[in-house]
Amino acid sequence: LYGRSTAAEGAVAMALSGVRVLELAGLAPAPLCGMILADFGAQVVRVDRLSQSAAALAHGDVQARGKRSLALDLKQPQGAAVLRRLCGGADVLIEPFRHGVMERLGLGPEVLLQENPRLIYARLTGFGQTGKYAKSAGHDINYLALSGVLSKLGRKNENPYPPVNLLADFGGGGVMCALGIVIALFERAQSGKGQVIDASMVEGVAYLSSFLWKSQNLGLWSQPRGENLLDSGAPFYETYRTSDGKFMAVGAIEPKFYNQLIKGLGLNLDELPAQMSFSDWPEMKKKFASIFAQKTQAEWCSIFDSTDACVTPVLSFEDAASHQHNKERSSFIKNDPGEISPRPAPVLSRTPAVPSCKRDPFVGEHTEEILLEYGFTKQEIAKLHSDKTIEMKDLKASL
């Protein structure tokens, strides 16, 4: 039912094989960035706080696929010193703290890049490293607001609303940061030098919205929010409830697609107002809604599936994972504990991502093996452990 990797893990080197990444544990955007790199072959170590701390329990990283966990107390000088040594052998550091935190720990870019000039130091924050808000707290909704994008989102006569926390946190944050890291790795292959990446979620989501900025003169956004072609103003770019309480999504923008929509709805094009007659849009919406409400989602699928009307079912997560199209492409994968999630995208023909099927790591599960790999001696590790600078999970105890 769900795709599993056919190649044995590592049979063909993945695109990022051999890249060593340190990801300082944080909230949602940085873990996505690290997971993308891990999915495409990087060796990602999540540097966790010690699990006794409330903060460590609170961060609850669900995007830890393919990562290993090292538990380290960065607030202790010897803990910060451990991270400095790790960065000496790493290619990438992903750092999610507010501006100034790393500098206070003696772990700023000027220190770490002096010791390892090849290091790519990715700083992923909401507001960026400079500017009035650099030291302020915020969340996706705030970054979305400051970028200008939030003002465009929402229905007619309603307040702007954010579509969960996808746009700024994950699109403008995690994905843009991963892109920056891959670009810097590519450049380093020529120059041999690392660099600092200042990834701001405000700027990331603004950049993501370039089309909105650059299409303003096309008249696409000339009406108030919720009354334009693509923001739920148009009857042919909208969702409609079906008789069984599910929904269909309609995106029939081009006239030839619109004609097929009208045909599938059993209407006659000649008896309707022109497609682009703005003043008739609210009435047309009511008409379409009453027709969609007369059949089930499955019935509408059987009417529209073989057409170019751009009408598709609105699927729940469960339905998406079992939908025929997605099954044929193995678009969703199942890990060993039986959890279903999206397959890494995009698909590379020669060196595709081979996501790990293992369960996510426990905090501190791999502390010892990682430190040994990075050149620490058994004696040094024992001393760090007795000083409570690191934590090593006794797996037998936690199972």
N, C-alpha and C positions, 0 to 999 in steps of 0.2 A: 504493500500500500504506500509506504513512504520510502523515499530514496535513501539508500545507504551507500557509503562510498564503496565502489567495487575495487578500486586500486587499494592495495594494502597501504596504510598510512606511511608516507615517505618513500613509496616505491618510485614515484617520479617526484623530484624535488619540486616543492611548491614555489610560487613566484617570490615569496619573501623568506624562503628557507635560509637559515644562518643569521638572520637579523635578530639581534638581542635587544629586547625592549624591557624597560622597567616602567611599570605603571603605578604611580602612587594612588592608593585606594581613595576613591571619591564617589560623588553621586553620579547619576545616570550618564552624562555625556562622555566623560573620560573612559568609563568601562566599555561603552560601545566602540570608541576609537581603538582601544586595546583589543577588543574581540575581533574587529575587522582585521587587524594586523595578524592576530593569532590564526584566524580562519584561513588566511592566505599564506601561512607557513612560518610566521615569525615566532621566536621563542619568547613568550611574554610572561614576565614575572610580576605578579601583583604584590606590591609592598604594602602589607596591611598593618594597621595599628594592632597592638596586643589585644587579644580577644576579651580580656577582662574589662577593657574600657567600653563604656556605654556607646561611644561613637562607633566603635568597630562593629558592635552588634546592630547599630542603627543603619549602617550603610547598606547592608543586605544586597550585595551585588548579584544580580541575576544574569549578568552578561559576562560570566567568567569562563565561558567555553574555551577549552584548550589552554587555559592559563595555569600557572602554578602559584602557590602562595608562600610568601616569606613574611613572618610577623616580626616587626622591628619598631622599637620606640625611638622615633626621630627626635623627641624632645630631650633625650639624654645626649650629651655631647658624644659619647662613644657610639650611640645609635646613628647620629648624623655622620660620624666618621665612617661607619660601615657603608652607608649609602654613597659617600664620596668614593670609597674604594670600588663599590659595585659599578658606579658610573664610569670609572676608569676602564672597565671592560665591556661597557654596553655601547650599543649604537644609538639608541633612542631612549629619552626620558620623557614620560607623559606626566605633567604636573598640573593638578586641578585647583590649586589653592588661590585665595585672593592675593592680589598684588602685595608683595613685601614679606609674605610668610617664609618663603624659601631663603630670602636674604637674611632674615633674622636667625635662621638655623645655620647660617654659614654655607648654604648650598645654592647660592645664586649662580646664574649662568657664567659670570666673570670668573668665579672660582672653578666650576666644573669644566668649563671649556678650556681653561688654562691647563688643567690636568689632562684632559682628553680632547684635543682640538677637533677630533672627528665626531664628537657627540652631537646629536640632533636633540635640542632641548625644546620640547613642545609645551607651551604654556596655554592651557585651555581654560578660559574664564568667561564669565558673562559679558563684562564690560571692557575687557582688554587690560593691557599693562599700564596705560596712561589715560589721562582725561579725568574729568570731574568725578565720575562714578567708579574709578578704578578700584577704590577700596570699599565700595558699598556692596551690601548683600543684594541678591536678586534671584529670580527664578524665570523660567521660560516665558511666562506672561509679561514680565517686565522687559526682557530683552526684545521680545516681539513688539512691545509697545514703542520702545525707543527706536526701533529700526524703521518705523513707519508702516510696517506690514499689517499690524493689528488693526489699523484704521480701515483697512480694506475688507476685513473678515467679519461676516455677520449678515443677518437678514435685514430686509427693509424695515425701518421703524424700530429696530432693536439695537441694543448696545453691541459694540464689537465683542466678538468672543473668540478665544483661542481654541484651535482644534487639538485637544489634549496637549501634551508637551512635545509633540513631534517636531515642530518646525525649528525652533531656536535651539533646544537642547540637542536634538539628534541630527537634524539636517544641517543647521548652521553651526552646530558645535561638533559632535562626534565625527560626522562624515567629513566636514571641511577640514578638521584637524588631521584626520587620517590621510586626506588628499595632500595636505601640506607636508606631512611626514614623508610620503612616497615621493613627492616632488624634491624634497631636500635630500633624500637618499639617492635619487637619480643624479642630482647635481653633484653630490659628494663623490660619485663614481668618477667624475671628471676632475674635480678640484682637490679631492682628498680632505676637504674641510667640512666640519659640521656647521650648524648655525642655530639661532634661536627663532622659534616660531611663536608669534603672538597671535593666537587664535581667539578672537572675540566672538561670542555668539550673536551679539547685536550686528556686527559687521558680516558674520557668516550668513545670517538669515537675510540681511539686506542684499548681499551678493546673490543669494539664492533667488531673490525676487527681482533680479535685473530686468526680466521681461516686463514686469509691472511698471518699472520706472521708464523703460525705453519704449513702451507701447502707449504712453499717455496721449501722444498726439494722434494716435490711430482712432480715437473716439471710443475705445473699448471700455474706458472707465469714466466716461463723461457724466454719467448719471450718479445719483447718490448711492451709498453703499447698499447692496442687495437689489439694485435695479438694473444691473448691467448684464452683459451677455454671459459671463463666466462666474458670477457671484450669486447665483440663484434668482436673478431677475427674469431670465428667459424660460418659457415653458418647456423648451426643448433641451434645456441643460439643468436638470432637476431630478429629484427623487420622488417616487410616487408609491403610496401604500397599496398593497394588493389585498384581495379578499380574505387571505389567510393571515393578515397582520404582518406580512413581510414587505419588502420594498424592491422596486426596480430603479435602476439608475439610467437616466436618459442623457445622451450627449450628442444629439443629432444636429450638429451645427451647419454643416454644408448642405445646400439645397437638395442634392441627390440623396443624402442620408435622411434628411427631413422628410422627403417624399416617401421613403420606405417606412419611416415611423408612422406617418399618417395612414399609409396603407395597412400596416399591421394593426393599427387601432380601429380599423374599419371605417375611417372617415373619408370624405371626398375633398381633395385639395381645392377644387373649384368653389366649394361652398364655404371655405374658410378665409379669414383675413390673410393678408400677406405675412409670410414668416417673420419679417423684420418690422412689422408694425407694432412699435413699442406700446402704444396706447391699448392695444388689444391683448397684450401679454397676460395681465391678471385674469381676464375672462378665459383665455385659452388654457391657463393653468387649471382653472376649475373644471373645464371640459375634460382635459386629459386625466385629471385626478378621478373624476367620476367614472371614466372608462376603465382605468387601471384597477379601480376598486371592485370591478365586477368579476375578475378572474384571479386564480391563485398565482403565486410566483412561478410555480412549475408550468402552468398553462402559458403564461407570458413567455417563459423561456422557450417553450416548444414553438411559439409563434415567431420569436425574434432571433433564435440562435443561428439559423442558417442565412440571416440577412445582414446587410450593412447599415442597419438602422441605428447602430451604436446604442443598443439597449441591452443591459446586462443585469443579472440579479445582484442585489446587495447581500453579500454572504457574511454569515457569522464566521469567527475564526475556525470553528469546527467544520462548517460547511466548506470554507475555503480550502482547508487541508484535504478534504475528500472530493473536491470538485474534479470532474474528469480532465479538464484542461491542465490543472495544476498537478494531478496525478501523472498524466502522460509526460510531464516535464520533470517529475520528482522535485517540485518546487518547495516541498516541505519535508523535513527530515525528523527522524525519531532517534533520541539518544538512548543509551543503555537503561537509564531509569524510566524510560517510556515517555519522556516529555517531547512534545511536538513543537518545532519552531521553523522559521523560514530558512531555506538553504541560502548560503552566502551568494551574493550577486555582485557584479555580473559573472557570467560563466565564461571562463577562459578555455580555449580549445585544447591547448597543450599542457598548461600547468594550472588546472582548476584548483579552487579551494577544496581541501578535504577536511571538513570540520570534525573536531574530536567528538566521539560518541560518549566519552566518559562523563561521569557526574562532575559537577563543579567542585573545585577544591575547598577544603576546610581552611579556615584562617590558620596559617602557620604550618600547614601540612608538609610543605617542601623546604622549610627553612634550612635544614642541614644540607640537603643535597645541592641546593642552589649555592650556598656559601662555599661548599667544597668545589663546585664547578668554577666559581669566580676566584678561586685561589686562596681561600681561607684554610688554615690548618685545623685539625681536630681540636688541638689545644686552645686555639683562639675561639673556636665555636663554644667549647665547654665554658670558657671564661665569660663570654658574652651571655651565655645561658644562666650561669650562676649570678651574674650581675643584673639579671632580669632586663637585659637590653633586647634580647630576642626571645621568641617563644617557639617551642617545637611541639607540635601536636603528637601526643601518644595515641596513635590511631586505634590501638586495641582498646584503649579506655573510652574512646568516643563512639565505638561501634555498638 
